[in-house]
Amino acid sequence: MTTYQGPVTVVADDIEVTMQADLSVTKGGHWAGSLSDYQDVDMFKVLTSDTALIRLPGGQQGRFVLEGKLAPGQASMGVLGSGPAPF
């Protein structure tokens, strides 16, 4: 599968929250996309954590970093995956 749209669990340090993801594999073989339906405070914790994981409903998971800056109330946040795509 080269895309995934749906619910994910984001795990970072001491938080584990459900968000919506829109992810795809890029032409270069990396994976990236965006997360939405999150609380700003949760996303700030993800932004400042050492390790963040996306976990799909089937248990597959992948590490990622956030792209860009977090602004209060923004609708989505870009992500850039590390390693094989979890979808």
C-alpha positions as CSV (number, residue, x, y, z in Angstrom):
1,M,0.0,0.0,0.0
2,T,1.4,3.4,-0.9
3,T,-1.1,5.6,1.0
4,Y,-3.0,5.5,4.3
5,Q,-5.9,7.8,5.5
6,G,-7.5,7.2,8.8
7,P,-7.0,7.0,12.5
8,V,-3.6,6.6,14.1
9,T,-2.3,6.5,17.6
10,V,0.6,8.9,18.1
11,V,3.0,7.9,20.9
12,A,5.6,10.4,22.2
13,D,7.2,10.3,25.6
14,D,4.3,10.0,28.1
15,I,1.4,10.6,25.8
16,E,-0.6,8.3,23.6
17,V,-3.3,10.1,21.6
18,T,-5.6,9.3,18.6
19,M,-5.3,11.6,15.6
20,Q,-6.3,11.4,11.9
21,A,-3.5,10.8,9.4
22,D,-3.1,11.3,5.6
23,L,0.1,9.6,4.7
24,S,1.8,8.5,1.4
25,V,5.1,7.1,0.1
26,T,7.0,9.7,-1.9
27,K,8.7,9.0,-5.2
28,G,12.0,8.8,-3.3
29,G,10.7,5.9,-1.2
30,H,10.2,7.9,2.0
31,W,6.9,8.4,3.6
32,A,5.3,11.7,4.7
33,G,1.9,13.4,5.1
34,S,0.0,15.2,7.8
35,L,-1.8,14.7,11.1
36,S,-5.0,16.4,12.1
37,D,-7.8,16.3,14.8
38,Y,-5.3,16.9,17.6
39,Q,-5.2,19.1,20.7
40,D,-2.5,21.8,20.5
41,V,-1.1,20.7,23.9
42,D,-0.7,17.1,22.7
43,M,1.0,18.2,19.5
44,F,3.4,20.4,21.4
45,K,4.4,17.4,23.5
46,V,5.1,15.5,20.2
47,L,7.1,18.4,18.9
48,T,9.3,18.5,22.0
49,S,9.7,14.7,22.4
50,D,12.9,12.7,21.6
51,T,11.0,10.0,19.8
52,A,7.6,10.0,18.2
53,L,5.8,7.0,16.7
54,I,2.7,6.6,14.6
55,R,0.8,3.4,15.2
56,L,-1.8,2.2,12.8
57,P,-4.9,0.2,13.9
58,G,-3.3,-3.1,12.8
59,G,-0.3,-2.5,15.1
60,Q,2.2,-1.4,12.4
61,Q,4.3,1.6,13.5
62,G,6.9,4.0,12.3
63,R,9.0,6.8,13.7
64,F,8.5,10.4,12.4
65,V,9.3,14.0,13.0
66,L,7.1,17.0,12.6
67,E,7.6,19.4,9.7
68,G,7.1,23.1,10.1
69,K,6.1,25.2,13.1
70,L,3.1,24.6,15.3
71,A,0.7,27.6,15.5
72,P,-2.2,27.6,17.9
73,G,-5.4,26.3,16.3
74,Q,-3.9,25.2,13.0
75,A,-5.8,22.4,11.3
76,S,-3.0,20.0,10.4
77,M,0.7,19.4,10.9
78,G,3.1,17.9,8.4
79,V,5.1,14.7,9.3
80,L,8.2,13.1,7.7
81,G,8.7,9.4,8.4
82,S,11.8,7.6,9.2
83,G,12.5,4.1,7.9
84,P,10.0,1.9,6.1
85,A,6.4,3.1,5.8
86,P,4.1,1.5,8.4
87,F,1.3,1.2,5.9
